[in-house]
Amino acid sequence: MLTLASKLKRDDGGKTGRTSGASDSTHRVSIRDRLLTKEVAELEANLPSTCKASFPDEDKLHYFQLAVSPDEGYYQSGRFQFEIDVPEAYNMVPPKVRCLTRIWHPNITENGEICLSLLREHSIDGTGWAPTRTLKVILLLSKSMYLDLLNFDDPLNIDAAEHHLRDKEDFRNKVQDYIKHYAR
């Protein structure tokens, strides 16, 4: 699957035919892409059975999708699609993560915006993105978003959080209704 790694090897092998001092921008590989070669392999090796990564273009490791199927909690039995886009400035800035599946969740808007301090470049609580973090954090989030990182106290989707506070059973029913219509 890691076609970028083989591409890097091919590109490095082709350098011997060039004259010294010549620069060819088509053979340059960004720091992001070099990091992703290793991190994507690590990510794929550690994916839990509730997650599946897919790469629409295997030559672009910086853009992929992650399907998450929680096996417990409110969102059990749903299948949620996330889009991960790793910017060129990675690992100094976090990957951009968006939920493609419509969901009733306090930390995800119905448009797919996600509010988690780990994915922020700068966060007030000091738990935001740091250059030492890797794509493994996406794995942690994929399970935690549906269990221990459910945050009803500091929500992005205020309506969902208030709904939960008003009537937990009706909240559960609405989540299941969303799963039935959007997350199968």
C-alpha positions in Angstrom: 0.0 0.0 0.0 2.8 2.4 0.7 3.5 3.4 -2.8 5.1 6.7 -1.7 7.9 4.7 0.0 8.7 2.9 -3.3 8.4 6.2 -5.2 10.9 7.7 -2.8 13.3 4.8 -3.4 12.8 5.1 -7.2 13.4 8.9 -7.1 16.5 8.5 -5.0 17.8 5.8 -7.3 17.3 8.1 -10.3 19.5 10.9 -8.9 22.8 9.3 -10.1 22.1 10.2 -13.7 21.9 13.9 -12.9 24.8 16.3 -13.1 26.0 17.5 -9.7 24.4 20.7 -8.5 21.4 20.3 -10.7 18.1 20.6 -8.9 14.9 19.0 -10.1 11.8 20.0 -8.1 9.9 17.0 -9.3 12.3 14.8 -7.3 12.0 16.7 -4.1 9.9 15.1 -1.4 8.6 17.2 1.4 9.3 16.6 5.1 5.6 15.9 5.5 5.6 13.1 2.9 8.7 11.5 4.4 7.1 11.6 7.9 3.8 10.2 6.5 5.5 7.2 4.9 6.5 5.9 8.3 3.4 7.2 10.2 0.8 5.8 7.7 2.5 2.3 7.9 2.3 2.6 11.8 -1.3 3.8 11.6 -2.3 0.9 9.4 -0.5 -1.7 11.6 -2.3 -0.4 14.7 -5.8 0.1 13.5 -8.4 -1.5 15.8 -11.0 -3.7 14.3 -13.5 -0.8 14.6 -11.5 1.4 12.2 -10.6 1.2 8.5 -8.4 3.6 6.6 -8.7 4.2 2.9 -6.6 6.2 0.5 -8.4 7.5 -2.6 -5.0 8.2 -4.2 -2.3 5.9 -2.9 0.4 8.4 -4.1 -1.1 11.0 -1.7 -0.6 9.8 1.8 -1.5 13.3 3.1 -5.2 12.7 2.3 -7.2 9.7 3.5 -10.4 8.7 5.0 -11.0 6.8 8.2 -14.2 4.8 8.8 -15.0 4.3 12.5 -17.6 1.8 13.8 -17.9 2.2 17.6 -18.6 -1.0 19.4 -20.1 0.6 22.5 -21.8 3.7 23.8 -24.4 5.9 22.2 -22.9 5.6 18.7 -22.7 1.8 18.7 -23.7 0.2 15.4 -23.0 3.4 13.4 -20.3 3.7 10.7 -18.8 7.2 10.6 -16.5 8.5 7.8 -13.8 11.0 8.6 -11.6 12.9 6.1 -8.0 13.5 7.2 -6.0 16.1 5.3 -2.4 16.6 6.4 -1.2 20.1 5.5 2.3 20.7 4.0 3.4 22.3 7.3 2.8 19.0 9.2 4.1 18.1 11.9 4.3 21.7 13.1 0.5 22.1 12.5 -2.2 19.4 13.1 -3.9 17.4 10.5 -7.4 18.7 9.5 -10.1 16.2 10.4 -13.7 16.5 9.3 -16.6 14.1 9.8 -18.3 13.3 6.5 -21.2 11.5 8.1 -24.1 13.4 9.5 -24.1 12.9 13.3 -25.8 14.2 16.4 -22.8 14.8 18.7 -21.8 17.5 21.1 -18.3 17.9 19.7 -19.2 17.6 16.0 -21.5 19.9 14.0 -23.9 18.6 11.5 -21.6 20.0 8.9 -18.7 17.9 10.1 -16.6 20.4 12.0 -14.9 18.8 15.0 -13.9 20.5 18.2 -11.1 18.7 20.1 -8.2 20.5 21.7 -5.8 17.8 20.3 -6.5 19.0 16.8 -6.0 22.7 17.5 -2.7 24.3 16.7 -3.1 26.5 19.9 -5.3 25.5 22.8 -6.1 27.2 26.0 -5.7 24.1 28.1 -2.2 23.2 26.8 -3.3 19.9 25.3 -3.3 21.1 21.7 -1.2 19.9 18.8 2.6 19.5 19.3 5.2 18.5 16.8 5.9 15.4 18.8 2.4 14.1 18.1 1.8 11.7 15.2 -1.1 10.3 13.2 -1.6 7.8 16.1 -3.5 10.6 17.8 -6.2 10.1 15.1 -6.6 6.5 16.4 -7.0 7.6 19.9 -9.6 10.2 18.8 -11.5 7.7 16.7 -12.5 5.6 19.7 -12.6 8.4 22.3 -14.9 10.7 20.3 -17.7 8.3 21.1 -16.8 7.5 24.7 -14.6 9.4 27.1 -14.1 12.5 25.0 -17.8 13.2 24.7 -17.9 16.7 26.1 -21.3 18.0 27.1 -19.8 20.9 29.1 -17.9 22.7 26.4 -19.7 21.7 23.2 -19.4 22.8 19.6 -22.9 21.6 18.9 -24.8 23.3 21.7 -28.2 21.9 20.7 -26.9 18.3 21.0 -25.3 19.0 24.4 -28.5 20.7 25.7 -30.6 17.9 24.3 -28.5 15.4 26.3 -28.9 17.4 29.5 -32.7 17.7 29.1 -33.5 14.1 28.2 -30.8 11.4 27.9 -33.2 8.8 26.5 -34.5 11.1 23.8 -30.9 12.1 23.0 -30.1 8.4 22.6 -33.1 8.0 20.3 -32.1 10.9 18.1 -28.5 9.5 17.9 -29.9 6.1 16.8 -32.2 7.9 14.3 -29.2 9.7 12.8 -27.3 6.3 12.6 -30.3 4.7 10.9 -30.5 7.5 8.2 -26.9 8.5 7.8 -24.4 6.1 9.3 -25.1 2.6 7.9 
